[in-house]
Amino acid sequence: MEVDKLLLELDRNLDNAKLSLKQVESLLSKVKVLGRSAETAGPIFTNRGITVLSKYGLEPKDSKSLPASREALRCLANAFLLNEPCRQAFVDSGYAPKAADRLKTDDRDDEFLISRILFLLTYNTKIDFEQLVKQNQLVESINQQITRHAKVFSSKSGRRKSEAAPMEDMSLVETLKLLFNITYYYPDMIPKFTPSVEPLVRLIINHPLPAPPLQSPVTYLLNALLNLDLASAEKKTPVGPEARSSPLFPYSSPEEVVDRLTSIFNKAIVTMPEKDLDQAAAPLCTLIRRFYELAQPQMKEWMRWIMLPREKDRDKPLGVGDTMAARLLRLSCSPGVPTLRENVSSLLFELSDKDANKFVQNIGYGFAAGFLMNHNIAIPQNAAEASCTPSGGDAKGGAAYNPVTGQRLGAENEPEPEEKEMSEEEKEREAERLFVLFERLKMTGVVDVKNPVQQAVDEGRFEEIE
């Protein structure tokens, strides 16, 4: 095989050093191309192949050898992706510590390759990451890389520079994936990554949002931050004027981070199809819930104002309209987002101080009933009364509202401005949402309600269309 011949020539050169650096780089480039397919990469997956490539990749003699070194690292990264057993061969050869040392680099190509290699080693190997942390300062290197990326995005000129350099985002993503896996598989190490909380937050704020927003690198930033100990990061923040260093709620603009998170969430709801939104937005929703848990009372009030229905929302049944509160309510009973649906309902319950009475008052019994039942939470006795007043958002109290829909009583008789007709797809989604909502109410037994779809069938008004 051609790859076998190339590896043999490279192996001999380790002893006699007859090849120039350009020739070595050329040979490694050929190995890289052939190594992209499992059908032609067989010899690379052997112990000899991994050892030869590791020597070229992680034992460069000087800076002039770095181009060839990176070609060898690309070969290793491809091999680890295509063939799991060769990852352990690399670990057994003793080169993992050298890889961890290489991550101290300030070069984005090196960061990309080393982070990817170490990330792949987190799967199905017997590597001892605790040793890499103790002896090779792996955590410090990861924290430093994330800090470097945050500095790039700390100014408008930095943003332009990054947008022109794809490797900036590519290397960031690989390092974030590595951080996430280490904290996932080694939870005892999570406190060591607390220094990364603030730069991760700055990246979330300053990194230009892609369209739609929940894609790389934003999703990796959110996932990495979600895995860290945010409470510890806040506890280490001084109180008083020095609290400007608070990573989650900066002293000068405490709502800045939450505003960014809710803005990303809102844009994602508007621009992403439900099948993509379900998994992508769930971590973001969980992150917002954690922020609310750690927020001070004034900040919590502001978050409720952003995400719970306000007085003006009650001119119509809750869940109707283009506010974030309306969109969250529609998600809370959407059949197309089973994971996110539960997460959003939990968020709304927590925004209601985990109080069933406030929960029903804030979002209406129709939206609250299913969540309360599923979590064995007692349904308020006055849930079916029409004399309750809302307590969330900016509701001022005093105005009675429909306990099921949350609409202000009497508002249904007021003339409404003309709205453009819904598309067929929108009608189908609304019908699905209403079906789920009525089934929830029916299951509770508190309100005697009949699903309009079932009623249409019973009355012979239901027609199947091919």
N, C-alpha and C positions, 0 to 999 in steps of 0.2 A: 504493500500500500504506500501511496505517496506520503501520507502523514508519518508513517513509520520511518521512511528514509529521511525526512526532514528532521524528525526528533533525534535520529541517530547522528546526523551531522551536527546538530546543536549540542548533543551530549559529548561528542568528541572534542568539540571546540572548548568545552569547559576545562579540558585537560591541556590541549595544545595551543589554544588561543590563536589560531591561524586566521580566523575570520575578522574582518573589520566590523566596527559597530554598525555601519550601514548594511552590511551583509547579514549580520545577526538580526537586525530589525526587519530586513526583507524576508528572511526565512520564517521568523515568528509571525509576520503578517500573512504569509501563505498558510501557516498552521491555523491561524485565527479563522481564515476564510473556510478552510476545510473542516474546522472544528464546529462550525455552526450547524452541521447536520450530524445526527447520531449515526447515520449510515457510513459516513466517512471519517468520523472522529474516534473510532475504536481505540487506536493506540494511545490517544491522549488520556483515556480513562484508566490506564494501567498505572501501577505504582511508579514505574520508570518515567512515564509521560508526565505525571503530576510532579515528580521530584525535579525533572529537568526544567519544567516551566516555572516551578517555585524558585529555583536558584536564579534564573534569569529575572524573574519578576521581583523578588524580594532581597536580592543581594547585588544591587547595582554597585559598580566600582566607584563611580563618580557621577556628577550631574550630566555628563555627556552620554552616559548609559541609560538615562531616564526614558527616552523615547522607546528603546528596545524593551526596557522594564515594563512599560505600560502595555506594550503589545502582548507580552507574556501574561500580564494580569488580565487582559481581555480574554486571552485563551482560557485561563483558569475560571473566570466568571462564567464563560459559555459552558465549560465542562461541568461546573457545579450545577448549572441550571438543567443540563440535559441528563446528567448521570449522578444520582444521589450517592452511591457507594464511593465515588472518587472524592467526595467531601471528607469522608473519614480518612481516606488515604492521605489527604493533605494534612489533617490534624495529626495523624500518626507520624508524619514526616517531621513534625516539630516546627512547622512554619507559621502556625497561628500567632504566636507572640510577635514575630517579625511583622506580620500583617497589622497587628494592633499598634505596634510602634510606628508604622508607616502612616497611620491615621493622624499623627501629630502634624502632618504636612499642612501648608497653606496653599496648596494647589488643588483646584477644583476637579481636574481629571483624576488625580490621585485619590481625592476624597470619594468621588463617584465609584471608582473601581474597588477600593478597599472596603468601603461601606457595603457595597453590594456583595462582595465575597464574604464578609463577616455576617451579613444578614442571612445569606444562604446557609452558612454554617450553624445558624440557630435551629435548623431543621434536621432531625435525624442524624445527629452526630453526638459523640461523647466529649465534645469540647468543654473545657472548664473555663467558663467566662469569668468566674470569680477570681481565678488566677490572673487572667488578662487584666482585670480591674485593679488587682493589688500590685502586680509586678510591671504592668505595661501602661498604667494610667488610662485605660480605655474610656472610662466615664468622663474623665477630665478632657480627653480629646473630643468626645462627642459634644460635651457642653461648649467647648471652645469653637467647634465648627458651627454650631447653631448660633452662637454669639456673633461670629463673623458674618453669617448670612443676614442676621438682623441689622448689622451695621450697614450693609449694602443697601438696605431698604429704608434707612433712616433719613434719607433726603430725596428730593425730586430728581436730582442728578443721579443718585444711586438707582432709582427706579428705571430711568432711561438706560443706564448701563446694563442692568439686569435683563431688561426686555430684549436687549441686543445680544445677550449671551445665554443661549439655552442651557449651557452646562451649569449655570448658576442654579437654576431650578432642578435640573436633573440630579446634581450632586446633593442638593438639599433633600430631595425626596428619598434618596437612598439612605442618608443619615437618619432621617425621621423614621423610616421603616426599621432600621437597626435599633434605634432608641425604643420604639414601640415593642419590638419582640423581646429585647432584653428585660424591659420592665414587666412584660407579660409573663415570661418564663422564670424570671428571677425577681419576684415582687419585693424581696428584702433590699434590693438595690434602688428602689424607687426614691428614697430620700436623697440619694447621691445626685439625682438629676434635678433637684429643686432649683439650682442655679439656672436651669434652662427655661423655667416658667416664664420669667420676664421677657427674654428674647423671643420666645414662642408667641407671647401675647403681642409684642411689637410687630412681629411678622404677620400675624393675623390682621392687625390694624393697617399696616402699611403696604402689604403686598397687593398689587393690582388684582382685582377679582377677574377670573375668567368668566366666560359666558357659555353655559350656565355656571353659577358660582361653585357648586359642589362637585369639583373635579380637582385633579392634581394641579398644584401642590396643596391647595386649601384643605382638601379632605385629610391629607396626611398631617398637616399642622393641627387640625382639630383633634384627630385621633391621638397624636402624640401628647397634646396638652391634657386630654381627657384621662390619660393613663397616669398622670403625675399627681402628687399630693398637693393640691391647691390650698388646702387648709394650712399646711405647714408653711407654704410660701407667704400666706397672709400673716401668720403668727410672727414671723421673723421681721415683719415690717414695723418700724417705729410708729408710735402714736403721736398725734399733734402735727405741727407744721412740717416735720420731717417725713410725714406719711406720703409725700410725693412719690416715694419709691414703691408704694403699694402696686404690685404687678396687676392685680385684677381690677381695682377701683382707684386709679391715680388721683392724687389729692387735687390737682388742678382741674381735672375733668373726670369725676368718678363714673359717669355714665358712658364714657367713650367706648370701653371694651364691650359692654353689654349691647350698646347701640349697634356696634359692628356685627356682633353675633346675630342679633335679631334681624338686622338688615340683610345679612346673608341668608338667613332662614326664609324671610319674606320673599326675597328674589328667587330663591330656589323653588318655593311653592308655586310661584307665578310661572316660571320658565321651564320647569322640569316635568316630564310625564310621571304619573304616579308609580309606574313600575320601576323607575330609576330613583324616585324620591324616597321610597320606602326604606331602603337600606342606607342610602347616602345621608339622609337627614337625621336618622335616629341618633347617631353620636352627637350631632350638633344640639339636638333637643336635650339630650342628657347633660351636655355641658352647660347649657343655659340653666337647667335645674340645679346644678351644682353651684353656679354663680349665685342663684337666688338663695340657696341655703347659707352661703357665706356672707351675703350682703347685710349691711346695716339697715335699720328700719326705714330710714328715708329712701335708701336705694331700693328697698323692696317695694315701697309705695310707688316709686317711679316705674318699676318693672310691671307691677299690676296695671298701671295706667296704660302701658304700652300693649299688653297682651290680653287683658280682660275687656269685655264689652263696656263701652262708655254709654252715657245717657243717650247720645244721638243714635247709637246702634239700635236702641229699643223702639225707634220709630217703625221698624220692621221686625219680623220674627228674627231672633238671633241666628247668626250663621249666614245671613243674607247681606251681601255687600262686598266691598273691596278692602276693608280694613284688615289688619293682621289678626285681630280678634276673631273676625268672621271666618277668615281662612283657617285659623286653628280649630275653630268649632267644626267646620266642614271636614277637616282631616280627622277629628276625633271620632267620627262615625263613618268614615269612608271605607268601603269593603276592599278597596284596591291597595290599601297600605296597612296590613295587619300589624306589622312591627311598630311603625311610626304612630299608628292610631292609639295604641296603648300608651306609648311614651308621651304623646301630646295630652291625653286625658290625665296622666299622672302630673304633668306640668301644670295643667289648669287646676287640679286638686291642690297642689302645693301652693300655687298662687292664691288659693282660697284658705291658706293656713291649715290645710288638712281638716277643715271643718265642713261636715256634710251640709249644714244649714247654709253657710256662706257659699258653698259650691253650687247648690241648687239656685240660690238667689243670684249668683253671678252669671251662670250660663244657662239657666232654665232646666226644669226637670227632665225635659225630653233628651237633652244632651248628657245630663248627669246620671240618669237612672241606671244605664247599663254598667258604667264604671263602678257605681256604688254596690250594685248587685254582685258583680264579678269579684269584688274584693271584700264581700261580706260586711259591708259598712251599713249600719242601720240608716234607713231612709227617714228623713225628718217627717214628723207627723203632720206638719203644715204644708207638705210638698204640693198637695193638690188644692191649696187655698189660693185665691186670687188676690189676697190682701197684702202679700209680702212685698217688700221693697228691696231692690238690688243693693249690694254692699261693695261691689268691685268697681274697677275702672274709675271714672269720675262721677259716678252716680251720686246724686245729692240726697236721695231718699225722699219719701213722701209720696211718690207717684206709684200707684198700684200697677201691677203688670201681670200678664198671663203666666202662670207658674210653669206651664209646659213649654211654651215657645219663648218666653222671656220678653215678649213684646209689650210695650206700654199699653194698658187698657184704653180703648178709645182710639188708638192710633190706626186700627184697621179701618176705621170709618173716614179717615182723612184722605183727601185726594192725593194720589201719588204721581210724580212726574213720569212721563212716558219713557219706557226703556226699550232698547232694541231687543228684538225677538231672539230667544236662545237658539243656538244651533242644535241639530239632532243629537250630536255627541254630548253637548251640555245637558240636554233634556234627559238622556240616558243616565248620565252620571248623577243628576239630581234625583231621578227616580230610584236609583240604587241607594242613594244616601237616605232618602225618605223611607224606603223599605226597611233598612237597618234600624232607623230611628223608631218606627212604629213597632217593629218586632221587639225592640228593647222595652218599650213601654208596656207591650202586651204581656211580656214575661214577668214584669214586676207584680202585676195584679192590683197595683194601687190605683191606677187609672183605667177605667173601662173604655178601651179604644180598639177600633177595628182597622186593620191595615187596609188602606184604600185599594191596593192591588187585589187583595183577597175579595174585597167587596165587589170590585168590578167583575171578577170571575164569577162570583155567586149570582150577580145580576145579569150575566150573559153579555157584558160589555167588553169582554176580553177577547181580542182577536189575534191569532198567531200569524206572523208574517214570515214568509220564506226568506 
